[in-house]
Amino acid sequence: MKLMRIGERGAEQPALLHSDGTRRSLEGVVSDIGGAALADTGWMSGLDPTVLPVLPDDGRIGPCVGGVGKFICVGLNYSDHAAETGAAVPDEPILFMKATSAIAGPDDDLPIPPGSEKSDWEVELGVVIGKPALRVSEANALDHVFGYCVSNDVSERAWQTERSGQWTKGKSSDGFGPIGPWLVTRDEVPDPQDLSIWLEVDGHHYQNGSTKTMIFGVAHLVSYISHFMSLQPGDVISTGTPPGVGLGQNPPVFLSAGQRLRLGVDGLGEQNQLCVAG
């Protein structure tokens, strides 16, 4: 099932993408596509999309998960991406948090904040938790995943690495965390380690990778993170990016107002963002 949230910012309604391509309203079925609905999925049992009201196909698509409690990101999780940034391949997953206020819809404008000179892109596989996880084994970790989505871990590199302290300040500007368009349920993604992942800027293909080349796979990440903090329904894990980021170009290339991004993950949909002055 492909779940969505449709509507203006802060007023999104739950919906799903039917197999015939129509958007169907879930109002009256579930209050939102968020923690409570992902933890208790009884509403999904026997659901018949054909009887749900059809929504216009031109409404804004919001973030695919509402009320996210934690937005956890994994750094340098592709060895070739580590190499292009001049970093060593990590022995354990590198974790950092992205402010939930950075979360945006998949096609919302991407604000380049005042003073930014090194805003960069990172297409990633997003993992959405459905069942609470605390110190779970790798063998059981995927049982705690509700589904998957496209994530763009937008980063201001100077603020991330040149302003001292943690990476969070370079990752958390408003709009720096588009997720969606869909939250695709786990049953539709039989192998999260076999998905193509790509990104282009103004029609130029920069990133073209596969989740096969992750250093730490989804099951390992969910298990690993759950040993440091509990994971709750609706938490999002952004699992790292393949090579081709702007920082890795020779010379480096960074985003500016007027540029357009297009990115996607196999089976999870596409995002389209226009960079604007923040």
Number of C-alpha atoms within 10 A of each C-alpha: 16 22 23 28 30 26 14 13 13 8 10 19 20 25 28 25 21 17 11 8 9 16 25 23 23 22 13 9 14 17 12 22 24 22 21 16 18 24 17 12 12 10 12 13 7 7 11 9 19 12 9 18 14 17 15 12 12 9 12 17 24 29 29 31 27 20 15 18 16 17 21 20 21 20 17 25 23 23 18 20 22 19 14 16 16 10 12 11 16 15 8 11 20 12 17 16 18 23 19 20 14 17 27 24 26 29 21 19 20 30 19 24 18 8 8 17 15 21 24 23 27 20 31 27 29 27 28 31 25 28 21 17 23 19 16 21 16 16 10 14 21 23 16 23 25 21 27 29 31 30 33 28 28 22 22 26 22 16 21 19 14 11 12 10 10 13 22 18 20 23 26 22 23 18 24 29 26 28 29 29 29 28 28 26 20 20 10 14 16 9 12 21 17 13 17 16 22 23 27 19 19 11 11 10 14 18 21 16 21 20 26 15 16 20 19 23 16 24 20 19 20 27 22 20 20 19 14 10 11 13 26 23 24 29 24 27 28 29 28 28 31 26 25 23 21 22 18 17 14 8 8 11 14 17 21 20 15 12 14 18 21 20 26 25 24 18 17 24 17 21 23 21 20 18 18 16 13 15
